[in-house]
Amino acid sequence: MNNSTFTVSAKSDQVPCRLQPPDTATKIALTAIYTIIGLVALFGNCTIILIAKSKKRIRKVAFNFFIISMAIADILDSLIAVPKMVTSFYFDELWFGGVIGNITCKLFHFLPPLSLAASVSTLAAISVERYLAIVHVLREPLSKKKVSFALLFLWILSSLTVSTSLIKYKTKRIDGKYLCYGIWSEDLQTNLSILRYEVVAKFALFYVIPFCLMIVLYTSIICVLRRRQAFGENMSQKRIQAQNITVVKMLVTVVVLFAIVWLPTHIIYLMTAFDYKTLQCMATPVLLLLVMLAHANGALNPCIYLIFNENYRKGLKQLLLKCQRKQVKGIGVKREKQWPGSSTLERDPSRGGIKGFFRDLSKVSRGNSDEVTYETRF
């Protein structure tokens, strides 16, 4: 069975279909787009983590540990998956041999799905935590220690779920070149059968089940919040209600975006296992753009956090001001000598603002002495 070339019927003619490699223009365009996505995702998520660690109001809330977990997963994707996609445009499955080559081959195909699994499991955990906190009104919010243990468990569980990549992928020397590819069995029919089970299982675990769970939980949360808005409440309760609504809007936006950008990639995986003939008849640039959407998710998440969360926006402003002060301090300020009779601007610490004070310096004659002193009057 040859999966690279096949024939499909189109009216009366037999039209062969073969998935073509991307041309030079497509490679250059996708390389530029992926570079932008990778840099924005890397610096954006590092900024979110830095804000969460440095700003006390964010750091003391255990819920923000989930946001940090999402940011780490997105950083992992930008450091591993994005460069791997770019290099595949030019070198395809070409790799290098030896023990190091075999280990890196496995790791470079293990870490990207780990990023996906960790992101999905974290989103599901956030929906459960918000459901318990808002619908059932937890008497005691989850502590940072409990959230940390929960996230550690989720990352370990995600690692075990995608550990099949460590078995599947390997290096092999063919025609004097080392290739890194994933195959379950040398028998094509057996390999195809196992591949189908794998793709369906990942689609269910990383897409269908978690998103069905999140749809149910967030629908319940929204219904409860709407009911509570109908009743009279004091100012404190209204403030908490407004905060909950803002957080839920942010999380629903993240979930919807995640579902939209990852669905085409999952469909491509399913077509690879069940309808590869139709997949080969599709345009290569279209397929690559659909896969690119999934990786763009890591660059969009930090923007969503900053749009919906006021604390993160304030933290970003403080971070930029701090960097600006360091730059000014590094450049240095040239100080000029102030002579009597000149004017200057001084800070008024009691009012906390800049006030203009003009120094009226006058000569004071003391008796018959020829000594001249200067007295400052404000």
Salt bridges, closest charged atoms under 4 A:
ASP77 OD2 - HIS295 ND1 3.28
GLU129 OE1 - ARG130 NE 2.71
GLU186 OE2 - LYS172 NZ 3.79
GLU198 OE1 - LYS168 NZ 3.15
GLU198 OE2 - LYS202 NZ 3.14
GLU310 OE2 - LYS314 NZ 3.42
GLU346 OE2 - ARG359 NH2 2.68
ASP348 OD2 - ARG351 NE 3.69
ASP360 OD2 - ARG377 NH2 3.43
GLU375 OE1 - ARG377 NH1 3.98
